[in-house]
Amino acid sequence: MVKQKALTFPLTSKEIGNIVRSEWRYTVEDAIFYPAPHRYPCSSKPAGTHRFRITASMEFDLRCMDCKDIREYDGTGRCEACGGILECVYPRAILSTLGEQKTEEGLARFAPALPVEKGFLPYLGEAQTPLLRSKTICNELGLACLYFKDETQNPTGAFKDRGISISVGLALKTKSKGIMTVSSGNAATSLSTYAAACQLPCLVLVDSEASTPKLQQILVMGAQCIKVRGIFERGSEPLCELLSEVSHHLNYWPAFSWAPVNPYSVEGTKTIAYECAHITPDVVVCPVAGGDNLAGQWKGYKELYNAGVIEKRPRMIGVQPKGSAPLVSAFNRRENHVTPIAKATTVVTGLRTTFSGDHALKAVYESDGCAIEVDDRDTIRCKNRLARLEGIWIESSSAVTVAALPLLIESKFLDRYEKVICVLTGAGHKEQIDIDIRTGLQEANFDPDDILRKYLELVR
């Protein structure tokens, strides 16, 4: 029996220490997030609070997307001057080498265009995932060139392994005492795995509705896990406050996979674009929660284009479930900022969030793309069809990309002869599913006639 204990925020230093040192698993029931006046929200901070300095020996600048000022990372991914999101900018000479053949494995192939040296990058087999051409669904939809970027083949079954590898490398480089994240599940399983491989203490805060398979993986890897009810429902500011408060007390690297807090996580995600660019896609369809997946891939395509490695850039399409679509709402109103929604309601837990990042909206606009929402029932149907027609088992958050295709074709946003990539971000085995296996099974005697009889009953 796993021991549990209820906590209420704000935590005392003693309680935080107990979390890390003990074998307790904590459940935060109706946790209250109090603002801490001596800390800063993710959009602003007082001067003199720098905690991390990692850029001195690396060939890149951390630049604001809006005002273009050069900044240093100090625990938040926001610009001090204007509140814009920070991004890593590399010299063209470095980016131009991305078109060369690489012999290294994983993200180390792209190390010159990453914010951490390859000597610090952990490797468990991430990246170099297959780009699969559709065999059946493309014909159903009348699409000539439909591909699936199968990120389920990463070590923990999700695309998050790319960004987490970067974060763990930075934690090792900065000699942080440990590492932590806030996650709906996939980033938490990834971080717990990579932290275990590097023997880093790890704390993960997960949504209270995180699936059992994901929680099992987290606990098996030895991470300290806290379930926090409604952790993504209070908006980005309280969440950033919480992450900043706890990571500061522990001196843990904040590995939250969201650029407004951690501008380095998208540097891992952008490598998906590096691996897909050789087919010169016209359209890339991505599931969107906070927006790093879409924004990171767009960043990768831009870097390749600006360095002359590719000749054109794809249109980026962000897909969200109805009831949890702040990015879609902002796009439909042609706004420049994503306004959080009051409540997120969807069965697609990996995309259940009240907020998305402005960097994702910017990527949609810059690429002449769009943002679209899909019904949960269509998502579940497409998840099952992808398994039975293409042999790819994905979780619901990946299936929104396939569910969006008929809508995009109907709206004339997709041409049937364009090259389309659906990015499949997470594996189906990571999701708790309600299925009675007895309805799909028959039991037979050790007899050929009885086996054939039972088989005919199954296929009728």
LINWOGI-V703662 format. One record per backbone hydrogen bond with DSSP energy under -0.5 kcal/mol. NH is the residue of the N-H (numbers start at 1). CO is the residue of the C=O. E is the energy in kcal/mol with one decimal. If there is no record, write none. Layout:
NH:CO:E + NH:CO:E
//
This chain:
5:25:-0.8 + 7:27:-0.7 + 16:12:-2.3 + 17:13:-2.2 + 18:14:-2.1 + 19:15:-1.9 + 20:16:-1.6 + 21:17:-2.3 + 22:18:-2.1 + 25:3:-1.9 + 26:225:-1.0 + 27:5:-2.0 + 28:26:-0.5 + 28:227:-3.2 + 29:27:-1.0 + 30:28:-0.6 + 31:28:-0.6 + 33:31:-0.5 + 34:32:-0.9 + 37:35:-0.7 + 39:36:-2.1 + 44:41:-0.9 + 49:46:-0.5 + 58:55:-1.2 + 60:58:-1.4 + 61:89:-2.6 + 62:71:-0.6 + 63:61:-0.8 + 63:87:-3.0 + 64:69:-2.5 + 65:85:-2.8 + 68:64:-0.9 + 71:62:-3.6 + 74:76:-0.6 + 77:260:-1.7 + 79:84:-2.8 + 83:79:-1.5 + 86:77:-2.8 + 87:63:-2.4 + 89:61:-3.0 + 91:59:-0.6 + 94:91:-0.8 + 95:91:-1.9 + 96:92:-2.5 + 97:94:-1.2 + 98:95:-1.8 + 99:96:-0.9 + 100:97:-1.8 + 108:105:-1.1 + 109:106:-1.3 + 110:107:-2.0 + 111:108:-1.4 + 113:110:-2.0 + 114:111:-1.9 + 120:117:-1.9 + 121:117:-0.6 + 121:118:-0.5 + 122:165:-0.5 + 132:130:-0.7 + 132:148:-2.8 + 134:146:-3.2 + 139:136:-0.6 + 140:136:-1.8 + 141:137:-2.1 + 142:138:-1.2 + 143:138:-2.5 + 144:416:-2.9 + 145:418:-0.7 + 147:420:-3.0 + 148:132:-3.2 + 149:422:-2.1 + 150:130:-2.5 + 150:148:-1.0 + 151:149:-1.5 + 151:424:-1.8 + 153:150:-1.3 + 154:151:-1.5 + 157:154:-1.8 + 159:425:-2.2 + 161:158:-1.4 + 162:159:-1.9 + 163:159:-0.6 + 164:160:-2.6 + 165:161:-1.8 + 166:162:-1.3 + 167:163:-2.2 + 168:164:-2.9 + 169:165:-1.9 + 170:166:-2.2 + 171:167:-2.3 + 172:168:-2.3 + 173:169:-2.3 + 174:170:-2.6 + 175:172:-0.7 + 176:171:-2.1 + 177:251:-2.0 + 178:251:-0.7 + 179:201:-2.0 + 180:253:-2.3 + 181:203:-1.5 + 183:205:-2.7 + 189:185:-2.3 + 190:186:-2.2 + 191:187:-2.8 + 192:188:-2.4 + 193:189:-1.6 + 194:190:-2.6 + 195:191:-2.7 + 196:192:-1.6 + 197:193:-2.0 + 198:194:-1.4 + 199:195:-0.5 + 199:196:-0.9 + 200:195:-2.8 + 201:177:-0.6 + 203:179:-2.0 + 204:224:-2.8 + 205:181:-2.4 + 206:204:-0.6 + 206:226:-2.7 + 207:183:-1.4 + 208:228:-1.0 + 210:207:-2.0 + 215:211:-2.2 + 216:212:-2.7 + 217:213:-1.8 + 218:214:-2.1 + 219:215:-2.4 + 220:216:-2.5 + 221:217:-1.6 + 222:219:-1.4 + 223:218:-1.5 + 224:202:-2.8 + 225:223:-0.5 + 226:204:-2.5 + 227:26:-1.6 + 228:206:-3.0 + 228:226:-0.6 + 229:28:-1.6 + 229:227:-0.6 + 231:228:-1.3 + 233:230:-1.4 + 234:230:-0.6 + 239:235:-1.1 + 240:236:-2.8 + 241:237:-2.4 + 242:238:-2.4 + 243:239:-2.4 + 244:240:-2.7 + 245:241:-2.6 + 246:242:-2.4 + 247:243:-2.5 + 248:244:-2.0 + 249:245:-1.8 + 250:246:-2.0 + 251:247:-1.5 + 252:247:-1.8 + 253:178:-2.7 + 255:180:-3.1 + 255:253:-1.1 + 258:256:-2.3 + 261:258:-2.2 + 262:258:-3.1 + 263:261:-0.5 + 265:262:-1.2 + 267:264:-1.1 + 268:264:-0.6 + 268:265:-1.2 + 269:265:-1.4 + 270:266:-2.5 + 271:268:-1.1 + 272:269:-2.0 + 273:270:-0.8 + 274:270:-1.3 + 275:271:-1.6 + 276:272:-0.9 + 276:273:-0.8 + 277:273:-1.8 + 279:276:-1.8 + 280:277:-1.8 + 282:419:-2.1 + 283:419:-2.1 + 284:315:-2.5 + 285:421:-3.3 + 286:284:-0.5 + 286:317:-3.0 + 288:319:-2.4 + 295:291:-2.5 + 296:292:-2.9 + 297:293:-1.9 + 298:294:-2.2 + 299:295:-2.1 + 300:296:-1.9 + 301:297:-2.3 + 302:298:-2.5 + 303:299:-2.4 + 304:300:-2.0 + 305:301:-2.4 + 306:302:-3.2 + 307:303:-1.5 + 308:305:-1.4 + 309:304:-2.5 + 310:304:-1.1 + 315:282:-2.7 + 317:284:-2.8 + 318:316:-0.5 + 318:370:-2.1 + 319:286:-2.5 + 320:372:-2.1 + 322:374:-2.6 + 324:321:-2.1 + 329:325:-2.1 + 330:326:-2.0 + 331:327:-2.4 + 332:328:-2.8 + 333:329:-1.5 + 334:331:-1.3 + 335:330:-2.6 + 339:337:-0.6 + 341:354:-2.4 + 345:323:-2.6 + 345:343:-0.5 + 349:347:-1.6 + 351:348:-1.8 + 352:349:-1.2 + 353:351:-1.1 + 354:232:-1.3 + 357:290:-2.7 + 360:357:-0.9 + 361:357:-1.2 + 362:358:-2.6 + 363:359:-1.7 + 364:360:-1.9 + 365:361:-2.2 + 366:362:-2.9 + 367:363:-1.7 + 368:365:-1.4 + 369:364:-2.8 + 370:316:-1.2 + 372:318:-2.6 + 374:320:-1.8 + 379:375:-1.9 + 380:376:-2.4 + 381:377:-2.0 + 382:378:-2.4 + 383:379:-2.1 + 384:380:-1.9 + 385:381:-2.2 + 386:382:-2.4 + 387:383:-1.4 + 388:384:-2.0 + 389:385:-2.7 + 390:386:-1.7 + 391:386:-0.6 + 391:387:-0.8 + 392:386:-1.5 + 393:391:-0.5 + 394:392:-0.7 + 395:426:-2.1 + 398:395:-1.5 + 399:395:-1.4 + 400:396:-0.9 + 401:398:-1.5 + 403:399:-2.3 + 404:400:-1.3 + 405:401:-0.6 + 405:402:-0.9 + 406:402:-0.5 + 408:404:-2.2 + 409:405:-2.4 + 410:406:-2.4 + 411:407:-1.9 + 412:409:-1.3 + 413:408:-1.8 + 414:408:-1.5 + 418:415:-1.9 + 420:145:-2.9 + 420:418:-0.6 + 421:283:-2.3 + 422:147:-2.7 + 423:285:-2.5 + 423:421:-0.6 + 424:149:-2.3 + 424:422:-0.7 + 425:423:-0.8 + 427:157:-2.2 + 428:393:-1.9 + 430:427:-1.3 + 431:428:-1.6 + 435:433:-1.0 + 437:435:-0.9 + 439:436:-1.7 + 440:437:-1.1 + 441:438:-1.1 + 447:445:-2.7 + 451:447:-2.4 + 452:448:-2.5 + 453:449:-2.2 + 454:450:-2.3 + 455:451:-2.2 + 456:452:-2.2 + 457:453:-1.5 + 458:454:-1.6 + 459:455:-1.9 + 460:456:-0.9
//
